Amino acid sequence: MGVSGLLHLAAGLLLVAIAWLIPRRIAGARRAAATVLLLDALPILSGAGLLSLATGRPLFAGLVVLALSAGFALADYTMRQTLREPVVFSESVELPQVFSHPHLYLPFAGPGLVVGGAAVAVLLATALLVVEPPLWMPQPLIALGGIALIAVGMWLFAREPCLGFAARILYRLGPSGEPFADAAALGPFAMLLVHAAIARAERPERRRALAAPPVIGRASASASPIVLVQCESFFDARRLTPLLGSDLLPAFDDCVVNAVLSGRLEVPGWGANTMRTEFAVLTGIPETALGYDRFNPYYALARQPIASQVWRLRCAGYRTICLHPFDPRFFRRDLAMPALGFDTFLDHRALGGSSRPPYCSDPDLARQV
């Protein structure tokens, strides 16, 4: 390899380095031990290495990983600004939802920026793939073999005894469990890997501790119906400022006055993570008992029966029904709600249409209830 070849390779490596550094800059990542830095760089290096091996084009590989890394950095920055939380490991289950429900995600990052940036990246990558001469003989079969080895390694490390061994090693890195702190101390990619591995290792014991009781009750015709209404966007705004009149919510005030019991319920209600609030209301389980699964209890924890108020009602003889006016696969409620104890889970299709699609209004829901 001559001087031009070395410069060619150096340019590709520079793109890879930039791809690694941009998310670290967003996360405010600090200096760390070499093992931590290597763990944080591992996804970028693996992707760039396999692409370079498959195509023989280091510039093309560097641009692809840079584009993907920039997309990750944009998502991380947007979440930090809007939700006051960085990207966490459980977001992986939501990635397909960006494409199936883009109207819920793209407005926060800017549709023009996302679509335009993606289009430019695709055009540049295509041009480089055509124009850039291969620096060495492309080895796509070897690259596929490398992907297969990585897949096998991930499968092994996702199961015992390798999982427990990996978790014990990762504990030594000193993760705090707080995304902001760990992203800064370990780097954003290392934080995702560490949190995901430890969460998976801790999950079986947590499931055993939170397992639902057996249902032994029988339906009773005399049982009084119980209706729980959870309104994602409603709150008493008078708590924010005295400038709002005391007569702002007369119907709500009537409910409070005439209720047998009223008050505040402490739930994790920050941001758009409605599954956290739902889980807290339905189970009464505090976040401190969920460990790393608190970021999205529906991600994996609530795929097996979890102790909840719903299961307790079933034990008392109630038939339990959940009505959620949206795509049942969103946040995988179609899997989580039965695990939380609901006999029947109804989605937007049960409403027979909406007066304001794609959303269902409160009157639409009230009529169904």
C-alpha positions in Angstrom: 0.0 0.0 0.0 1.5 3.3 -1.1 1.2 6.8 0.3 -2.0 7.4 -1.6 -3.4 4.2 -0.1 -2.4 5.2 3.4 -4.0 8.6 3.0 -7.1 6.9 1.6 -7.3 4.6 4.7 -6.6 7.5 7.0 -9.5 9.5 5.6 -11.8 6.6 6.3 -10.5 6.2 9.8 -11.0 9.9 10.4 -14.7 9.6 9.5 -15.0 6.6 11.9 -13.3 8.7 14.7 -15.8 11.5 14.1 -18.7 9.1 14.1 -17.6 8.0 17.6 -16.8 11.4 19.0 -20.1 13.2 18.0 -22.3 11.2 20.3 -19.7 11.4 23.1 -19.8 15.2 22.7 -23.5 15.3 23.0 -23.3 13.1 26.1 -20.5 15.1 27.7 -18.4 12.0 27.9 -15.2 12.3 29.9 -11.9 10.6 29.8 -12.0 7.0 30.9 -10.0 3.9 31.2 -8.9 2.2 28.0 -11.3 -0.7 28.5 -14.3 1.7 28.8 -13.3 3.6 25.8 -12.9 0.4 23.8 -16.3 -0.8 24.9 -17.8 2.6 23.9 -16.1 2.4 20.5 -17.0 -1.2 19.9 -20.2 -0.7 17.9 -18.7 1.9 15.7 -15.5 -0.1 15.1 -17.4 -3.3 14.4 -19.7 -1.6 11.9 -17.0 0.2 10.1 -14.7 -2.8 10.1 -17.3 -5.2 8.6 -18.4 -2.6 5.9 -14.7 -2.0 5.0 -14.1 -5.7 4.8 -17.2 -6.3 2.6 -16.6 -3.4 0.2 -12.9 -2.6 0.4 -13.9 1.0 0.5 -13.0 2.7 3.8 -14.4 6.1 2.9 -17.8 4.5 2.1 -17.7 2.5 5.4 -16.7 5.6 7.3 -19.5 7.7 5.8 -22.2 5.0 6.5 -21.2 4.7 10.2 -20.9 8.5 10.4 -24.5 8.9 9.1 -25.9 6.3 11.5 -24.0 7.8 14.4 -25.2 11.3 13.5 -28.8 10.0 13.5 -28.2 8.5 16.9 -26.7 11.8 18.1 -29.7 13.7 16.8 -32.1 11.4 18.6 -30.0 11.6 21.8 -29.9 15.4 21.7 -33.6 15.7 20.9 -34.5 13.5 23.9 -32.2 15.4 26.2 -33.9 18.6 25.2 -37.5 17.5 25.1 -37.7 14.7 27.7 -34.7 15.5 29.9 -33.4 12.0 29.3 -30.8 10.5 26.9 -31.4 7.5 24.7 -31.6 4.4 26.9 -31.2 0.8 26.0 -35.0 0.0 25.9 -35.4 2.5 23.0 -34.4 -0.3 20.7 -37.9 -1.7 20.9 -39.3 1.7 19.7 -37.1 2.0 16.6 -39.6 0.3 14.3 -42.3 2.7 15.7 -40.4 5.6 14.2 -41.3 4.2 10.8 -44.8 3.0 11.6 -45.8 6.1 13.5 -43.4 8.9 12.3 -45.9 11.7 13.4 -45.1 10.8 17.0 -41.3 11.2 16.7 -40.2 13.4 13.7 -41.8 16.7 14.8 -39.5 16.8 17.8 -36.3 16.4 15.8 -37.6 18.4 12.8 -39.0 16.4 9.8 -37.0 18.5 7.3 -33.7 17.8 9.1 -34.3 14.1 9.5 -35.6 13.4 5.9 -33.1 15.8 4.3 -30.2 14.5 6.2 -31.1 10.9 5.5 -31.5 11.7 1.7 -28.1 13.4 1.6 -26.4 10.5 3.4 -27.9 8.0 1.0 -26.9 10.0 -2.0 -23.3 10.5 -0.7 -23.0 6.8 0.2 -24.2 5.7 -3.1 -21.9 8.0 -4.9 -18.9 6.8 -2.9 -19.8 3.2 -3.5 -19.7 3.9 -7.2 -16.8 6.3 -7.4 -14.4 5.2 -4.6 -12.0 2.6 -5.8 -11.6 -0.4 -3.6 -8.4 -0.2 -1.5 -8.2 -4.0 -1.2 -10.1 -7.0 -2.6 -13.7 -6.9 -1.1 -14.5 -9.9 1.1 -18.2 -10.0 1.5 -18.3 -13.6 2.5 -15.8 -13.1 5.3 -17.8 -10.1 6.5 -20.9 -12.2 6.6 -19.0 -14.7 8.6 -18.0 -11.9 11.0 -21.6 -10.9 11.4 -22.5 -14.5 12.1 -19.8 -14.7 14.8 -21.1 -11.5 16.4 -24.6 -12.8 16.3 -23.6 -16.1 17.9 -21.5 -14.2 20.5 -24.5 -11.9 21.4 -26.8 -15.0 21.7 -24.3 -16.7 24.1 -23.8 -13.6 26.2 -27.6 -13.1 26.4 -27.9 -16.4 28.3 -26.5 -18.0 31.3 -23.8 -18.7 32.3 -22.2 -16.2 30.0 -24.7 -13.5 30.9 -24.0 -13.6 34.6 -20.2 -13.6 33.9 -20.5 -10.6 31.7 -22.7 -8.7 34.2 -20.2 -9.3 37.0 -17.5 -7.8 34.8 -19.7 -4.8 33.8 -20.6 -4.1 37.4 -16.9 -3.4 38.0 -17.2 -0.4 35.6 -19.3 1.3 38.3 -22.5 2.1 36.6 -24.8 4.2 38.7 -28.0 3.3 36.8 -28.6 7.0 36.0 -28.5 7.5 32.2 -27.1 11.1 32.3 -24.3 10.1 34.7 -23.4 6.8 33.0 -23.4 8.3 29.5 -20.9 10.9 30.6 -18.8 8.4 32.6 -18.8 5.5 30.2 -19.9 7.0 26.9 -23.3 6.7 25.3 -22.7 3.4 23.5 -21.0 1.8 26.5 -23.8 2.9 28.7 -26.4 1.2 26.4 -24.4 -2.0 26.4 -23.8 -2.0 30.2 -27.4 -1.2 31.1 -28.9 -3.7 28.7 -26.6 -6.5 29.9 -27.2 -5.8 33.6 -30.9 -5.4 33.1 -31.1 -8.8 31.4 -29.1 -10.5 34.1 -31.2 -9.0 36.9 -34.6 -9.6 35.2 -35.2 -13.3 36.1 -34.9 -12.6 39.9 -37.0 -9.5 39.5 -39.7 -11.4 37.7 -39.7 -14.0 40.5 -40.0 -11.3 43.1 -42.9 -9.5 41.2 -44.7 -12.6 40.0 -48.5 -12.4 39.9 -50.5 -14.5 42.3 -52.6 -17.4 41.1 -56.2 -16.4 40.2 -58.6 -18.3 42.5 -61.6 -16.0 42.6 -64.8 -16.5 40.6 -66.9 -13.9 38.9 -69.6 -12.4 41.0 -72.7 -10.8 39.5 -73.1 -8.5 42.6 -69.6 -6.9 42.3 -69.6 -3.2 41.7 -68.0 -2.1 38.4 -64.7 -0.2 38.7 -63.6 2.2 35.9 -60.1 3.5 35.9 -59.5 6.4 33.5 -56.0 7.4 32.8 -55.7 10.7 30.9 -52.2 11.2 29.5 -52.5 14.9 28.8 -54.8 16.1 31.6 -53.6 17.8 34.8 -54.8 20.5 37.1 -52.9 23.5 35.6 -53.9 25.7 38.6 -51.0 24.1 40.4 -48.6 25.9 38.1 -49.6 29.6 38.7 -52.1 31.6 40.8 -53.0 33.6 37.6 -55.4 30.8 36.6 -58.9 31.2 38.0 -60.2 28.8 40.6 -63.2 28.1 38.4 -61.1 26.7 35.6 -62.2 23.0 36.1 -65.7 23.0 37.6 -66.4 19.4 36.7 -63.1 18.2 38.0 -63.7 20.1 41.3 -67.2 18.5 41.6 -65.6 15.0 41.3 -63.0 15.8 44.0 -65.7 17.2 46.4 -68.0 14.3 45.9 -65.4 11.6 45.9 -65.0 9.2 48.9 -61.3 9.7 48.5 -59.2 12.1 46.5 -55.6 13.1 46.3 -52.4 12.9 44.3 -50.8 9.6 43.1 -47.0 9.6 42.7 -46.0 8.2 39.4 -43.1 8.7 37.0 -44.9 11.1 34.7 -42.1 13.1 33.1 -41.9 13.2 29.3 -43.7 11.1 26.8 -43.0 7.7 28.4 -46.6 6.9 29.1 -45.8 3.2 29.7 -44.0 4.2 32.9 -47.1 6.0 34.3 -49.4 3.2 33.1 -47.3 0.5 34.8 -47.1 2.5 38.1 -50.8 3.0 38.2 -51.8 -0.5 37.3 -49.2 -2.2 39.6 -48.4 0.1 42.4 -44.7 -1.0 42.0 -42.3 1.9 42.7 -39.5 2.6 40.2 -36.9 1.6 42.8 -38.1 -2.0 42.6 -37.7 -2.1 38.8 -34.0 -1.5 38.5 -33.0 -0.8 34.9 -36.4 -2.0 33.7 -37.9 1.2 35.0 -37.0 2.9 31.7 -39.6 0.8 29.9 -41.4 -1.9 32.0 -43.1 -3.1 28.9 -39.8 -3.7 27.1 -39.2 -7.1 28.6 -40.2 -7.3 32.2 -44.0 -7.3 31.6 -43.9 -10.2 29.2 -44.7 -12.6 32.0 -47.4 -12.2 34.6 -46.5 -9.4 37.0 -48.3 -8.6 40.3 -50.7 -5.8 39.8 -54.0 -4.3 40.9 -55.6 -6.0 37.9 -54.5 -9.4 39.0 -55.9 -8.7 42.5 -59.2 -7.7 41.0 -59.3 -10.9 39.0 -58.6 -12.9 42.2 -61.6 -11.1 43.7 -63.8 -12.3 40.9 -63.7 -9.4 38.5 -63.5 -9.6 34.7 -60.8 -7.1 33.7 -60.9 -5.2 30.4 -58.4 -2.7 29.1 -59.3 -0.2 26.3 -56.4 1.7 24.7 -57.3 3.8 21.7 -54.2 3.2 19.6 -52.2 0.6 17.8 -52.0 -2.4 20.1 -48.4 -3.1 19.1 -47.3 0.4 20.2 -45.0 -0.1 23.3 -46.1 -3.8 22.8 -49.2 -3.3 25.0 -50.6 -6.3 23.2 -48.1 -8.4 25.1 -47.9 -6.3 28.3 -51.5 -5.9 29.2 -52.3 -9.6 29.4 -49.2 -10.0 31.5 -50.6 -7.3 33.8 -53.8 -9.3 34.3 -56.3 -8.1 31.8 -58.7 -10.7 30.5 -59.4 -8.7 27.4 -57.3 -6.0 25.6 -59.2 -3.7 23.2 -57.5 -1.3 20.9 -58.6 1.5 18.5 -60.4 -1.0 16.3 -63.0 -1.6 19.0 -64.1 2.0 18.8 -65.3 1.6 15.2 -63.6 4.8 14.0 -62.9 8.3 15.4 -64.3 11.7 14.8 -60.8 13.1 14.8 -58.5 10.4 13.3 -55.9 9.1 13.9 -56.6 9.9 17.5 -59.7 9.1 19.6 -61.4 11.9 21.5 -62.6 11.6 25.1 -66.2 11.5 24.0 -65.4 8.6 21.6 -63.9 6.7 24.5 -66.7 7.6 26.9 -69.3 6.2 24.5 -67.4 2.9 24.3 -67.0 2.6 28.1 
